[in-house]
Structures are given as C-alpha cells and as structure tokens.
C-alpha cells in the first residue's frame, strides 16, 4: 500500500466565523431596509408634489417597497455559498473522494514496539 503524505489543514480554507457571517447579514438587511425607507419617502414626495409621469414612478416605488423587504429577509436568513476551491479537491468528477489526511490504517501509523523480554 502506498502511504499518504500528511496534509495539514490550512487556515485559509477555513470558513468565516458564525459571528462574522451574522454581522454581514445584519448589515445587508439594514441597508436593504434603508432602501425601503427611501422608497417610501420618494413615493410620498412624488404624490405630494404631483410629479410628472406619476403613473410610471408610483408603481416602481411601490414595487420597491414590496420587493425589497422580501429579498432582505431571504438574504438575511441565507448562508454565504461555499467557495469552489474548498470543494474542488473533495469532489472530482467520476472519482471517489480521497481518504482524510489523518486516517491511516493501523499498519501505516507510526507506532512504538515495546518488547517485554530483555
């Protein structure tokens, strides 16, 4: 049997921490809700000033007020996708995955032999 070389796990392959992911999702949600507030304010200003082409702008603003919160909730509850380079080594087309770096059979593991007789 061919012995596999020890492959250390690189920290660059580690995913972002849960706190970092949560913070970025919260920021994205707050920004998208800010866009919704801006749509409400713009819609109120358009109606108040009786802007030209009101029939065009009002449905666009209303669509923004309805679509943005829905997207914000979906994106806030979604995990970021896994990087392709992290999965490239594990799933090769038509091949089975390699054994983990630290899983060696008993014969392949380095071990000490203690002899009881002098």
Phi and psi in radians as a Rosetta constraint file:
Dihedral C 1 N 2 CA 2 C 2 CIRCULARHARMONIC -1.449 0.35
Dihedral N 2 CA 2 C 2 N 3 CIRCULARHARMONIC 2.297 0.35
Dihedral C 2 N 3 CA 3 C 3 CIRCULARHARMONIC -1.455 0.35
Dihedral N 3 CA 3 C 3 N 4 CIRCULARHARMONIC 2.327 0.35
Dihedral C 3 N 4 CA 4 C 4 CIRCULARHARMONIC -1.422 0.35
Dihedral N 4 CA 4 C 4 N 5 CIRCULARHARMONIC 2.478 0.35
Dihedral C 4 N 5 CA 5 C 5 CIRCULARHARMONIC -1.338 0.35
Dihedral N 5 CA 5 C 5 N 6 CIRCULARHARMONIC 2.584 0.35
Dihedral C 5 N 6 CA 6 C 6 CIRCULARHARMONIC -1.210 0.35
Dihedral N 6 CA 6 C 6 N 7 CIRCULARHARMONIC 2.196 0.35
Dihedral C 6 N 7 CA 7 C 7 CIRCULARHARMONIC -2.011 0.35
Dihedral N 7 CA 7 C 7 N 8 CIRCULARHARMONIC 1.912 0.35
Dihedral C 7 N 8 CA 8 C 8 CIRCULARHARMONIC -1.215 0.35
Dihedral N 8 CA 8 C 8 N 9 CIRCULARHARMONIC 2.680 0.35
Dihedral C 8 N 9 CA 9 C 9 CIRCULARHARMONIC -1.467 0.35
Dihedral N 9 CA 9 C 9 N 10 CIRCULARHARMONIC 2.163 0.35
Dihedral C 9 N 10 CA 10 C 10 CIRCULARHARMONIC -1.464 0.35
Dihedral N 10 CA 10 C 10 N 11 CIRCULARHARMONIC 2.467 0.35
Dihedral C 10 N 11 CA 11 C 11 CIRCULARHARMONIC -1.206 0.35
Dihedral N 11 CA 11 C 11 N 12 CIRCULARHARMONIC -0.412 0.35
Dihedral C 11 N 12 CA 12 C 12 CIRCULARHARMONIC -1.199 0.35
Dihedral N 12 CA 12 C 12 N 13 CIRCULARHARMONIC -0.344 0.35
Dihedral C 12 N 13 CA 13 C 13 CIRCULARHARMONIC -1.468 0.35
Dihedral N 13 CA 13 C 13 N 14 CIRCULARHARMONIC -0.136 0.35
Dihedral C 13 N 14 CA 14 C 14 CIRCULARHARMONIC -1.258 0.35
Dihedral N 14 CA 14 C 14 N 15 CIRCULARHARMONIC 2.526 0.35
Dihedral C 14 N 15 CA 15 C 15 CIRCULARHARMONIC -1.395 0.35
Dihedral N 15 CA 15 C 15 N 16 CIRCULARHARMONIC 2.905 0.35
Dihedral C 15 N 16 CA 16 C 16 CIRCULARHARMONIC -1.163 0.35
Dihedral N 16 CA 16 C 16 N 17 CIRCULARHARMONIC 2.660 0.35
Dihedral C 16 N 17 CA 17 C 17 CIRCULARHARMONIC -1.196 0.35
Dihedral N 17 CA 17 C 17 N 18 CIRCULARHARMONIC 2.791 0.35
Dihedral C 17 N 18 CA 18 C 18 CIRCULARHARMONIC -1.091 0.35
Dihedral N 18 CA 18 C 18 N 19 CIRCULARHARMONIC -0.642 0.35
Dihedral C 18 N 19 CA 19 C 19 CIRCULARHARMONIC -1.139 0.35
Dihedral N 19 CA 19 C 19 N 20 CIRCULARHARMONIC -0.717 0.35
Dihedral C 19 N 20 CA 20 C 20 CIRCULARHARMONIC -1.127 0.35
Dihedral N 20 CA 20 C 20 N 21 CIRCULARHARMONIC -0.725 0.35
Dihedral C 20 N 21 CA 21 C 21 CIRCULARHARMONIC -1.122 0.35
Dihedral N 21 CA 21 C 21 N 22 CIRCULARHARMONIC -0.746 0.35
Dihedral C 21 N 22 CA 22 C 22 CIRCULARHARMONIC -1.123 0.35
Dihedral N 22 CA 22 C 22 N 23 CIRCULARHARMONIC -0.741 0.35
Dihedral C 22 N 23 CA 23 C 23 CIRCULARHARMONIC -1.096 0.35
Dihedral N 23 CA 23 C 23 N 24 CIRCULARHARMONIC -0.758 0.35
Dihedral C 23 N 24 CA 24 C 24 CIRCULARHARMONIC -1.176 0.35
Dihedral N 24 CA 24 C 24 N 25 CIRCULARHARMONIC -0.634 0.35
Dihedral C 24 N 25 CA 25 C 25 CIRCULARHARMONIC -1.182 0.35
Dihedral N 25 CA 25 C 25 N 26 CIRCULARHARMONIC -0.657 0.35
Dihedral C 25 N 26 CA 26 C 26 CIRCULARHARMONIC -1.148 0.35
Dihedral N 26 CA 26 C 26 N 27 CIRCULARHARMONIC -0.725 0.35
Dihedral C 26 N 27 CA 27 C 27 CIRCULARHARMONIC -1.106 0.35
Dihedral N 27 CA 27 C 27 N 28 CIRCULARHARMONIC -0.755 0.35
Dihedral C 27 N 28 CA 28 C 28 CIRCULARHARMONIC -1.081 0.35
Dihedral N 28 CA 28 C 28 N 29 CIRCULARHARMONIC -0.708 0.35
Dihedral C 28 N 29 CA 29 C 29 CIRCULARHARMONIC -1.114 0.35
Dihedral N 29 CA 29 C 29 N 30 CIRCULARHARMONIC -0.794 0.35
Dihedral C 29 N 30 CA 30 C 30 CIRCULARHARMONIC -1.114 0.35
Dihedral N 30 CA 30 C 30 N 31 CIRCULARHARMONIC -0.706 0.35
Dihedral C 30 N 31 CA 31 C 31 CIRCULARHARMONIC -1.114 0.35
Dihedral N 31 CA 31 C 31 N 32 CIRCULARHARMONIC -0.724 0.35
Dihedral C 31 N 32 CA 32 C 32 CIRCULARHARMONIC -1.201 0.35
Dihedral N 32 CA 32 C 32 N 33 CIRCULARHARMONIC -0.614 0.35
Dihedral C 32 N 33 CA 33 C 33 CIRCULARHARMONIC -1.206 0.35
Dihedral N 33 CA 33 C 33 N 34 CIRCULARHARMONIC -0.527 0.35
Dihedral C 33 N 34 CA 34 C 34 CIRCULARHARMONIC -1.124 0.35
Dihedral N 34 CA 34 C 34 N 35 CIRCULARHARMONIC -0.660 0.35
Dihedral C 34 N 35 CA 35 C 35 CIRCULARHARMONIC -1.123 0.35
Dihedral N 35 CA 35 C 35 N 36 CIRCULARHARMONIC -0.675 0.35
Dihedral C 35 N 36 CA 36 C 36 CIRCULARHARMONIC -1.116 0.35
Dihedral N 36 CA 36 C 36 N 37 CIRCULARHARMONIC -0.776 0.35
Dihedral C 36 N 37 CA 37 C 37 CIRCULARHARMONIC -1.071 0.35
Dihedral N 37 CA 37 C 37 N 38 CIRCULARHARMONIC -0.699 0.35
Dihedral C 37 N 38 CA 38 C 38 CIRCULARHARMONIC -1.101 0.35
Dihedral N 38 CA 38 C 38 N 39 CIRCULARHARMONIC -0.669 0.35
Dihedral C 38 N 39 CA 39 C 39 CIRCULARHARMONIC -1.107 0.35
Dihedral N 39 CA 39 C 39 N 40 CIRCULARHARMONIC -0.698 0.35
Dihedral C 39 N 40 CA 40 C 40 CIRCULARHARMONIC -1.130 0.35
Dihedral N 40 CA 40 C 40 N 41 CIRCULARHARMONIC -0.785 0.35
Dihedral C 40 N 41 CA 41 C 41 CIRCULARHARMONIC -1.141 0.35
Dihedral N 41 CA 41 C 41 N 42 CIRCULARHARMONIC -0.770 0.35
Dihedral C 41 N 42 CA 42 C 42 CIRCULARHARMONIC -1.111 0.35
Dihedral N 42 CA 42 C 42 N 43 CIRCULARHARMONIC -0.714 0.35
Dihedral C 42 N 43 CA 43 C 43 CIRCULARHARMONIC -1.095 0.35
Dihedral N 43 CA 43 C 43 N 44 CIRCULARHARMONIC -0.753 0.35
Dihedral C 43 N 44 CA 44 C 44 CIRCULARHARMONIC -1.138 0.35
Dihedral N 44 CA 44 C 44 N 45 CIRCULARHARMONIC -0.691 0.35
Dihedral C 44 N 45 CA 45 C 45 CIRCULARHARMONIC -1.167 0.35
Dihedral N 45 CA 45 C 45 N 46 CIRCULARHARMONIC -0.681 0.35
Dihedral C 45 N 46 CA 46 C 46 CIRCULARHARMONIC -1.122 0.35
Dihedral N 46 CA 46 C 46 N 47 CIRCULARHARMONIC -0.741 0.35
Dihedral C 46 N 47 CA 47 C 47 CIRCULARHARMONIC -1.198 0.35
Dihedral N 47 CA 47 C 47 N 48 CIRCULARHARMONIC -0.713 0.35
Dihedral C 47 N 48 CA 48 C 48 CIRCULARHARMONIC -1.149 0.35
Dihedral N 48 CA 48 C 48 N 49 CIRCULARHARMONIC -0.605 0.35
Dihedral C 48 N 49 CA 49 C 49 CIRCULARHARMONIC -1.670 0.35
Dihedral N 49 CA 49 C 49 N 50 CIRCULARHARMONIC -0.049 0.35
Dihedral C 49 N 50 CA 50 C 50 CIRCULARHARMONIC 0.863 0.35
Dihedral N 50 CA 50 C 50 N 51 CIRCULARHARMONIC 1.038 0.35
Dihedral C 50 N 51 CA 51 C 51 CIRCULARHARMONIC -1.142 0.35
Dihedral N 51 CA 51 C 51 N 52 CIRCULARHARMONIC 2.660 0.35
Dihedral C 51 N 52 CA 52 C 52 CIRCULARHARMONIC -1.161 0.35
Dihedral N 52 CA 52 C 52 N 53 CIRCULARHARMONIC 2.654 0.35
Dihedral C 52 N 53 CA 53 C 53 CIRCULARHARMONIC 1.035 0.35
Dihedral N 53 CA 53 C 53 N 54 CIRCULARHARMONIC 0.635 0.35
Dihedral C 53 N 54 CA 54 C 54 CIRCULARHARMONIC -1.076 0.35
Dihedral N 54 CA 54 C 54 N 55 CIRCULARHARMONIC -0.563 0.35
Dihedral C 54 N 55 CA 55 C 55 CIRCULARHARMONIC -1.125 0.35
Dihedral N 55 CA 55 C 55 N 56 CIRCULARHARMONIC -0.394 0.35
Dihedral C 55 N 56 CA 56 C 56 CIRCULARHARMONIC -1.599 0.35
Dihedral N 56 CA 56 C 56 N 57 CIRCULARHARMONIC -0.760 0.35
Dihedral C 56 N 57 CA 57 C 57 CIRCULARHARMONIC -1.289 0.35
Dihedral N 57 CA 57 C 57 N 58 CIRCULARHARMONIC -0.658 0.35
Dihedral C 57 N 58 CA 58 C 58 CIRCULARHARMONIC -1.114 0.35
Dihedral N 58 CA 58 C 58 N 59 CIRCULARHARMONIC -0.773 0.35
Dihedral C 58 N 59 CA 59 C 59 CIRCULARHARMONIC -1.123 0.35
Dihedral N 59 CA 59 C 59 N 60 CIRCULARHARMONIC -0.596 0.35
Dihedral C 59 N 60 CA 60 C 60 CIRCULARHARMONIC -1.139 0.35
Dihedral N 60 CA 60 C 60 N 61 CIRCULARHARMONIC -0.742 0.35
Dihedral C 60 N 61 CA 61 C 61 CIRCULARHARMONIC -1.171 0.35
Dihedral N 61 CA 61 C 61 N 62 CIRCULARHARMONIC -0.715 0.35
Dihedral C 61 N 62 CA 62 C 62 CIRCULARHARMONIC -1.114 0.35
Dihedral N 62 CA 62 C 62 N 63 CIRCULARHARMONIC -0.696 0.35
Dihedral C 62 N 63 CA 63 C 63 CIRCULARHARMONIC -1.076 0.35
Dihedral N 63 CA 63 C 63 N 64 CIRCULARHARMONIC -0.722 0.35
Dihedral C 63 N 64 CA 64 C 64 CIRCULARHARMONIC -1.107 0.35
Dihedral N 64 CA 64 C 64 N 65 CIRCULARHARMONIC -0.669 0.35
Dihedral C 64 N 65 CA 65 C 65 CIRCULARHARMONIC -1.201 0.35
Dihedral N 65 CA 65 C 65 N 66 CIRCULARHARMONIC -0.509 0.35
Dihedral C 65 N 66 CA 66 C 66 CIRCULARHARMONIC -1.592 0.35
Dihedral N 66 CA 66 C 66 N 67 CIRCULARHARMONIC -0.617 0.35
Dihedral C 66 N 67 CA 67 C 67 CIRCULARHARMONIC -1.436 0.35
Dihedral N 67 CA 67 C 67 N 68 CIRCULARHARMONIC -0.672 0.35
Dihedral C 67 N 68 CA 68 C 68 CIRCULARHARMONIC -1.101 0.35
Dihedral N 68 CA 68 C 68 N 69 CIRCULARHARMONIC -0.775 0.35
Dihedral C 68 N 69 CA 69 C 69 CIRCULARHARMONIC -1.113 0.35
Dihedral N 69 CA 69 C 69 N 70 CIRCULARHARMONIC -0.659 0.35
Dihedral C 69 N 70 CA 70 C 70 CIRCULARHARMONIC -1.087 0.35
Dihedral N 70 CA 70 C 70 N 71 CIRCULARHARMONIC -0.812 0.35
Dihedral C 70 N 71 CA 71 C 71 CIRCULARHARMONIC -1.144 0.35
Dihedral N 71 CA 71 C 71 N 72 CIRCULARHARMONIC -0.645 0.35
Dihedral C 71 N 72 CA 72 C 72 CIRCULARHARMONIC -1.098 0.35
Dihedral N 72 CA 72 C 72 N 73 CIRCULARHARMONIC -0.728 0.35
Dihedral C 72 N 73 CA 73 C 73 CIRCULARHARMONIC -1.192 0.35
Dihedral N 73 CA 73 C 73 N 74 CIRCULARHARMONIC -0.730 0.35
Dihedral C 73 N 74 CA 74 C 74 CIRCULARHARMONIC -1.061 0.35
Dihedral N 74 CA 74 C 74 N 75 CIRCULARHARMONIC -0.793 0.35
Dihedral C 74 N 75 CA 75 C 75 CIRCULARHARMONIC -1.263 0.35
Dihedral N 75 CA 75 C 75 N 76 CIRCULARHARMONIC -0.541 0.35
Dihedral C 75 N 76 CA 76 C 76 CIRCULARHARMONIC -1.239 0.35
Dihedral N 76 CA 76 C 76 N 77 CIRCULARHARMONIC -0.499 0.35
Dihedral C 76 N 77 CA 77 C 77 CIRCULARHARMONIC -1.643 0.35
Dihedral N 77 CA 77 C 77 N 78 CIRCULARHARMONIC -0.002 0.35
Dihedral C 77 N 78 CA 78 C 78 CIRCULARHARMONIC -1.735 0.35
Dihedral N 78 CA 78 C 78 N 79 CIRCULARHARMONIC 2.434 0.35
Dihedral C 78 N 79 CA 79 C 79 CIRCULARHARMONIC -1.346 0.35
Dihedral N 79 CA 79 C 79 N 80 CIRCULARHARMONIC 2.687 0.35
Dihedral C 79 N 80 CA 80 C 80 CIRCULARHARMONIC -1.195 0.35
Dihedral N 80 CA 80 C 80 N 81 CIRCULARHARMONIC 2.606 0.35
Dihedral C 80 N 81 CA 81 C 81 CIRCULARHARMONIC -1.200 0.35
Dihedral N 81 CA 81 C 81 N 82 CIRCULARHARMONIC 2.669 0.35
Dihedral C 81 N 82 CA 82 C 82 CIRCULARHARMONIC -1.294 0.35
Dihedral N 82 CA 82 C 82 N 83 CIRCULARHARMONIC 2.561 0.35
Dihedral C 82 N 83 CA 83 C 83 CIRCULARHARMONIC -1.198 0.35
Dihedral N 83 CA 83 C 83 N 84 CIRCULARHARMONIC 2.517 0.35
Dihedral C 83 N 84 CA 84 C 84 CIRCULARHARMONIC -1.150 0.35
Dihedral N 84 CA 84 C 84 N 85 CIRCULARHARMONIC -0.635 0.35
Dihedral C 84 N 85 CA 85 C 85 CIRCULARHARMONIC -1.173 0.35
Dihedral N 85 CA 85 C 85 N 86 CIRCULARHARMONIC -0.421 0.35
Dihedral C 85 N 86 CA 86 C 86 CIRCULARHARMONIC -1.275 0.35
Dihedral N 86 CA 86 C 86 N 87 CIRCULARHARMONIC -0.523 0.35
Dihedral C 86 N 87 CA 87 C 87 CIRCULARHARMONIC -1.654 0.35
Dihedral N 87 CA 87 C 87 N 88 CIRCULARHARMONIC -0.243 0.35
Dihedral C 87 N 88 CA 88 C 88 CIRCULARHARMONIC -1.085 0.35
Dihedral N 88 CA 88 C 88 N 89 CIRCULARHARMONIC -0.679 0.35
Dihedral C 88 N 89 CA 89 C 89 CIRCULARHARMONIC -1.371 0.35
Dihedral N 89 CA 89 C 89 N 90 CIRCULARHARMONIC -0.371 0.35
Dihedral C 89 N 90 CA 90 C 90 CIRCULARHARMONIC -1.560 0.35
Dihedral N 90 CA 90 C 90 N 91 CIRCULARHARMONIC -0.552 0.35
Dihedral C 90 N 91 CA 91 C 91 CIRCULARHARMONIC -2.165 0.35
Dihedral N 91 CA 91 C 91 N 92 CIRCULARHARMONIC 1.744 0.35
Dihedral C 91 N 92 CA 92 C 92 CIRCULARHARMONIC -1.806 0.35
Dihedral N 92 CA 92 C 92 N 93 CIRCULARHARMONIC 2.504 0.35
Dihedral C 92 N 93 CA 93 C 93 CIRCULARHARMONIC -1.121 0.35
Dihedral N 93 CA 93 C 93 N 94 CIRCULARHARMONIC 2.153 0.35
Dihedral C 93 N 94 CA 94 C 94 CIRCULARHARMONIC 1.375 0.35
Dihedral N 94 CA 94 C 94 N 95 CIRCULARHARMONIC 0.016 0.35
Dihedral C 94 N 95 CA 95 C 95 CIRCULARHARMONIC -2.103 0.35
Dihedral N 95 CA 95 C 95 N 96 CIRCULARHARMONIC 2.700 0.35
Dihedral C 95 N 96 CA 96 C 96 CIRCULARHARMONIC -1.461 0.35
Dihedral N 96 CA 96 C 96 N 97 CIRCULARHARMONIC 2.753 0.35
Dihedral C 96 N 97 CA 97 C 97 CIRCULARHARMONIC -1.235 0.35
Dihedral N 97 CA 97 C 97 N 98 CIRCULARHARMONIC 2.600 0.35
Dihedral C 97 N 98 CA 98 C 98 CIRCULARHARMONIC -1.271 0.35
Dihedral N 98 CA 98 C 98 N 99 CIRCULARHARMONIC 2.746 0.35
Dihedral C 98 N 99 CA 99 C 99 CIRCULARHARMONIC -1.194 0.35
Dihedral N 99 CA 99 C 99 N 100 CIRCULARHARMONIC 2.629 0.35
Dihedral C 99 N 100 CA 100 C 100 CIRCULARHARMONIC -1.012 0.35
Dihedral N 100 CA 100 C 100 N 101 CIRCULARHARMONIC 2.715 0.35
Dihedral C 100 N 101 CA 101 C 101 CIRCULARHARMONIC -1.075 0.35
Dihedral N 101 CA 101 C 101 N 102 CIRCULARHARMONIC -0.587 0.35
Dihedral C 101 N 102 CA 102 C 102 CIRCULARHARMONIC -1.645 0.35
Dihedral N 102 CA 102 C 102 N 103 CIRCULARHARMONIC -0.062 0.35
Dihedral C 102 N 103 CA 103 C 103 CIRCULARHARMONIC -1.590 0.35
Dihedral N 103 CA 103 C 103 N 104 CIRCULARHARMONIC 1.797 0.35
Dihedral C 103 N 104 CA 104 C 104 CIRCULARHARMONIC -2.061 0.35
Dihedral N 104 CA 104 C 104 N 105 CIRCULARHARMONIC 2.641 0.35
Dihedral C 104 N 105 CA 105 C 105 CIRCULARHARMONIC -1.257 0.35
Dihedral N 105 CA 105 C 105 N 106 CIRCULARHARMONIC 2.943 0.35
Dihedral C 105 N 106 CA 106 C 106 CIRCULARHARMONIC -1.073 0.35
Dihedral N 106 CA 106 C 106 N 107 CIRCULARHARMONIC -0.609 0.35
Dihedral C 106 N 107 CA 107 C 107 CIRCULARHARMONIC -1.256 0.35
Dihedral N 107 CA 107 C 107 N 108 CIRCULARHARMONIC -0.506 0.35
Dihedral C 107 N 108 CA 108 C 108 CIRCULARHARMONIC -1.481 0.35
Dihedral N 108 CA 108 C 108 N 109 CIRCULARHARMONIC -0.395 0.35
Dihedral C 108 N 109 CA 109 C 109 CIRCULARHARMONIC -1.215 0.35
Dihedral N 109 CA 109 C 109 N 110 CIRCULARHARMONIC 2.416 0.35
Dihedral C 109 N 110 CA 110 C 110 CIRCULARHARMONIC -1.210 0.35
Dihedral N 110 CA 110 C 110 N 111 CIRCULARHARMONIC 2.351 0.35
Dihedral C 110 N 111 CA 111 C 111 CIRCULARHARMONIC -2.580 0.35
Dihedral N 111 CA 111 C 111 N 112 CIRCULARHARMONIC 2.743 0.35
Dihedral C 111 N 112 CA 112 C 112 CIRCULARHARMONIC -1.672 0.35
Dihedral N 112 CA 112 C 112 N 113 CIRCULARHARMONIC 2.504 0.35
Dihedral C 112 N 113 CA 113 C 113 CIRCULARHARMONIC -1.905 0.35
Dihedral N 113 CA 113 C 113 N 114 CIRCULARHARMONIC 2.136 0.35
Dihedral C 113 N 114 CA 114 C 114 CIRCULARHARMONIC -1.874 0.35
Dihedral N 114 CA 114 C 114 N 115 CIRCULARHARMONIC 2.042 0.35
Dihedral C 114 N 115 CA 115 C 115 CIRCULARHARMONIC -1.659 0.35
Dihedral N 115 CA 115 C 115 N 116 CIRCULARHARMONIC 2.261 0.35
Dihedral C 115 N 116 CA 116 C 116 CIRCULARHARMONIC -1.367 0.35
Dihedral N 116 CA 116 C 116 N 117 CIRCULARHARMONIC -0.332 0.35
Dihedral C 116 N 117 CA 117 C 117 CIRCULARHARMONIC -1.722 0.35
Dihedral N 117 CA 117 C 117 N 118 CIRCULARHARMONIC 2.455 0.35
